[in-house]
Amino acid sequence: MRSLERHRDVGAYALGVLDEADAFRFEDHLMECPRCAVQVTEFGPAARQLMLYRSATPRLVHPLAKPGPRMLDRLLSQVAARNRAGRRRLLLALAASVVVAVSAPVVAVLGRDDGGSAVSVAATDERSGVWAQVTAQDEAWGSNVEIEVKDGAGPRTCRLVVVGRDGSEETVTSWSVPRLDARPHTVLGGSAMHPEDIARYEVRTAEGDHLVTLKPR
């Protein structure tokens, strides 16, 4: 696969339509291409909306069929519920930061209006100085993952890896750290694993160096 073709595969990779071999080759390219890493992140919202559409559409419906008003109402309700859950996560995270030391993991389990749950965990690595907070929202297809990270050691490309309880690993998302910018940055991603199947989250550099580990309780 030539370099130009790898760049063109960013959309297909973000939407999960590459076959296993092409996805593996693209992930190798992703570790060395900050531009593609940023584009994969930018595709996140569109990919999640397509997943919502797929989960709300019966299998026998043609993929180009026009959505009916009931399905649109359902999608809007899900988006509104997710926004409310996001506000609750922010308030709970702020409260937890007051009473828990920054160096210790902070875990919160949040109820969701539609019966699911969101798990939030935060930690700081004393060696690297990187702070991160991961929130995983349980979905029918896996987990909707949001990471907020502070890393003042840029520029470098990083990625969030989920490690399952069975030892399997999956790259959730990746991003580029600006030069000497310790401000918090939020990146969105998704995993096929459900929150209860995830043993830990690891922030790594593109070269595989460990930056911080977050372990849900």
C-alpha positions in Angstrom: 0.0 0.0 0.0 1.5 3.3 -1.1 1.7 6.3 1.2 -1.1 8.2 -0.6 -3.4 5.2 -0.4 -2.7 5.0 3.3 -3.8 8.7 3.7 -7.0 7.9 1.8 -7.8 5.0 4.1 -8.3 7.2 7.1 -12.1 7.5 6.6 -12.5 3.7 6.1 -10.4 3.0 9.2 -12.4 5.4 11.3 -15.7 3.8 10.2 -14.3 0.3 10.8 -14.8 -1.0 7.2 -11.2 -1.9 6.5 -10.4 -5.6 6.5 -8.1 -6.9 9.2 -4.9 -6.8 7.1 -5.5 -3.3 5.8 -6.4 -2.1 9.3 -3.2 -3.5 10.7 -1.1 -1.8 8.0 -3.0 1.5 8.5 -2.4 1.4 12.3 1.4 1.1 11.6 1.1 4.1 9.3 -1.0 5.9 11.9 1.8 5.8 14.5 4.0 7.8 12.1 1.5 10.2 10.6 0.1 12.9 12.9 -2.1 14.2 10.2 -4.0 11.0 9.8 -4.2 10.6 13.6 -6.0 14.0 13.8 -8.3 13.0 11.0 -9.2 9.8 12.6 -10.2 11.7 15.7 -12.2 14.2 13.6 -14.2 11.3 12.1 -15.3 10.1 15.6 -18.6 12.0 15.9 -19.7 10.9 12.4 -18.8 7.3 13.1 -20.8 7.3 16.3 -23.8 8.8 14.6 -23.6 6.0 11.9 -23.4 3.4 14.7 -26.5 4.9 16.2 -28.3 4.8 12.9 -27.2 1.2 12.3 -28.4 0.0 15.8 -31.7 1.8 15.2 -32.3 0.4 11.7 -33.7 -3.1 11.2 -31.4 -5.4 9.3 -33.9 -5.9 6.5 -34.0 -2.2 5.7 -32.0 -1.0 2.8 -29.0 1.0 4.0 -30.1 4.0 1.9 -33.7 4.0 3.1 -34.9 7.3 4.5 -35.3 7.2 8.3 -38.8 7.6 9.6 -39.9 10.2 12.2 -39.9 7.6 15.0 -36.3 6.7 14.5 -35.3 10.3 14.2 -37.1 11.0 17.5 -35.2 8.1 19.1 -31.9 9.3 17.8 -32.6 12.8 19.2 -33.6 11.4 22.5 -30.4 9.3 22.7 -28.3 12.4 21.9 -30.1 14.5 24.5 -29.6 11.7 27.1 -25.9 11.5 26.3 -25.5 15.3 26.7 -27.2 15.1 30.1 -24.9 12.2 31.1 -21.9 14.3 30.0 -22.9 17.2 32.2 -23.3 14.8 35.2 -19.9 13.3 34.5 -18.3 16.7 34.6 -19.9 17.7 37.9 -19.0 14.4 39.5 -15.4 14.6 38.3 -15.1 18.1 39.7 -16.4 17.0 43.0 -14.1 13.9 43.1 -11.1 16.0 42.4 -11.7 18.0 45.6 -11.6 15.0 47.9 -9.2 12.6 46.2 -5.5 13.0 45.7 -4.6 13.6 42.1 -2.1 10.8 42.0 -4.7 8.2 43.0 -7.2 6.8 40.4 -10.6 8.3 40.7 -13.5 6.0 39.7 -17.2 7.0 39.3 -20.1 5.0 38.1 -22.9 7.1 36.7 -26.4 6.1 35.9 -27.9 6.7 32.5 -31.5 7.6 31.6 -31.8 4.7 29.1 -30.6 2.1 31.6 -26.9 2.0 30.7 -24.0 3.2 32.7 -20.9 5.3 32.3 -17.6 4.6 34.1 -15.1 7.4 34.7 -11.5 6.9 36.0 -8.7 9.4 36.3 -5.0 9.0 37.2 -1.6 10.8 37.0 1.7 9.0 36.3 4.4 10.4 38.6 7.2 9.4 36.2 5.8 10.9 33.0 3.7 13.7 34.6 0.8 12.8 32.3 -2.7 13.2 33.7 -5.7 11.5 32.0 -9.4 10.9 32.7 -11.3 8.3 30.7 -15.1 8.0 30.6 -16.6 4.9 29.0 -20.3 4.9 28.1 -21.8 1.4 27.7 -23.5 1.0 24.3 -25.1 -1.9 22.5 -22.1 -2.2 20.2 -19.4 -1.7 22.9 -18.2 1.4 24.6 -18.2 5.1 23.7 -14.9 6.4 25.1 -13.9 9.9 25.9 -10.4 10.8 27.2 -9.3 14.1 28.6 -5.5 14.3 28.9 -2.9 16.8 30.0 0.6 16.3 28.6 3.1 19.0 28.5 5.9 17.0 26.9 4.9 17.4 23.3 5.2 17.4 20.4 4.4 13.7 20.1 1.7 11.4 18.9 -0.2 9.3 21.5 -2.9 6.7 21.6 -5.3 5.2 24.0 -5.3 1.4 24.3 -7.9 -0.6 26.1 -6.7 -3.9 27.6 -9.4 -6.5 28.1 -9.8 -8.8 31.0 -8.8 -11.6 28.6 -5.5 -9.8 27.8 -6.6 -8.6 24.3 -5.8 -5.0 23.3 -7.6 -2.5 21.1 -6.5 1.0 20.1 -9.4 3.3 20.8 -8.2 6.6 19.5 -5.0 8.6 18.8 -4.0 12.2 18.9 -1.1 14.6 18.4 0.2 16.5 21.5 1.2 20.1 20.7 4.6 21.4 21.6 4.8 22.2 25.3 1.1 22.6 25.7 -0.1 21.3 29.1 -3.7 22.4 28.6 -6.3 19.6 28.8 -7.4 18.1 25.5 -10.4 15.9 24.9 -10.5 13.1 22.3 -13.3 10.8 21.5 -13.2 7.2 20.4 -15.0 3.8 20.5 -14.2 0.2 21.5 -15.9 -3.0 20.7 -15.4 -4.0 24.4 -18.0 -3.2 27.0 -16.8 -1.3 30.1 -17.2 -4.4 32.3 -14.8 -6.3 29.9 -12.0 -3.7 30.2 -9.3 -4.3 32.7 -7.4 -1.1 32.2 -6.7 1.8 29.9 -3.2 2.8 28.8 -2.0 6.0 27.2 1.1 5.2 25.1 3.2 7.1 22.6 3.2 6.1 19.0 6.5 4.3 19.7 4.8 2.3 22.5 6.2 4.1 25.5 3.9 3.9 28.5 2.7 7.3 29.8 -0.2 6.5 32.2 -2.4 3.6 33.2 -6.0 3.9 34.4 -7.6 1.0 36.1 -11.4 0.9 36.8 -12.3 -0.7 40.1 
